[in-house]
């Protein structure tokens, strides 16, 4: 169980890297950011399931807060990518908003 947790955690952090670095590389919303957000959401749910299956208690308020923020990250990434494909000017702002929210989510994970 510990090995599975470690593998999911490492992949979760790589997906966060895709979310945060995506707008820096492309300068706008990009497909790598969208897939990073999708994968991070799924891996986060998997990590939560593993935590719930273990003996330690799960902080449901923390998980709920992180889930709401992650849905906002995914929405910003999806909308920013769609606007970037159409060439609209709001795409970089949404991409950076997704990156910032992902960093806030990581801060909640480590500080709460």
N, C-alpha and C positions, 0 to 999 in steps of 0.2 A: 504494500500500500504506500510506503514511503517513496519507493522508486517511481510509482505512477504519479504521486503528488509532485515530486521533483520535476518529472518530465512535463507535466501539464503547466507547472509554474514557469519553467524556462520558456516554453512555447508562448505562454501568456505574456511574458515580458518582451519577447521578440515581436509579438503582435502590437504591443504598446509602442515599441520602437518604430514600427511602420506607421502608426498613427501620428507620432510626434515628428518624425523626420520627413514624412510625406510632403507637407507643404514647404519645407525648407529646400527639398530637392526640386520639386516641380514649380514652386512659387504660386500654386493654386490648388484647388481640389484635384485629387488624383485617385485613380483606381486602387493603387496600393494602400492608400489610407482607408478606403472603403473596406477592402478585404481585411485589413488589419483590425478594423473596428468590429467587423462581423466575427472574425476568428476570436478576438479577445472576449466578446460577449459569450460565445459558446464555451470557451475554455474557462471563463469565470463561473459560469453555471456548473461546469464539471468540477471545478475546485470546491465550489459550495456544496455540491453533492457529496464529495469525498469528506469534507469537513463534517457534514451532517451524519455521515456513516461512522465517523470515529467516536471516540469517547469524550472528547472535549466539547464543551458547549459552544454553540454558534450564536454570534451576536446578530440577531435578525434585523435590528434597526440599522446597523452598519451595512449589512448586505442589501437591504432595501434602498438605502441612500445611494450606494454604489450602483445598483441596478438602474435607478432613475437617471443618474448622471451618465451611465453608459449608453442608455437609450438616447439621451441628448447628443452624446458623441457620435453615435451611429447616424442619427438624423442629420446632424451638421455635415458629416462626411458624405452621406448619400446626396443631400441637396447640393452641397458644394461641388461635388463631382458632376452632377447633372448640369449645374449652371456653367461649369467650366467647359463642358462639351458644347454648350450653346454659345460660349464666348461672352457671358455676362460678367459684369465687373464685380459682383458681390462674391464670387467664388473664392478668392483668396481670404476674405474675411471669415467665411464659414470654415475653411480649412484650418485657419489658425485658431478659430474658436473650438473646433474639435480637438486640436492638439492641446490647447490650454485646459479644456475640460478633462482630458485624459490625464494630464499632470495633476489636476485637482483630485481626481479619482485615486491616483497612486498615493497622494499625500494622505487622503482619508484612510487608505489601506494600512499605511505604516504608522500613522499618528493616532488613530482611534483605537 
